[in-house]
């Protein structure tokens, strides 16, 4: 697990806490670690910062999530990241809850 959590991820986690959403940080699955997990609704969230690597590792990570029945939401860092993440997670939760 990473010890130095990027500031962007910390902002997202604070927003989730403020909304009283139940989530887990740094969720291990197989040989990968996902930034956030909403286990009750099988949702994983990834925040891709400057060191984001496109290609095979991320495809494998996405495939692993799918094999375990998770939906994976991936976001690139940028302006209004926290708002974009919260909006997308809220939409997913609304669909799942029906």
Beta strands, then each sheet from edge to edge (+ up, - down):
strand 1: 24-29
strand 2: 32-38
strand 3: 43-48
strand 4: 71-76
sheet 1: 1+ 2- 3+ 4+
end
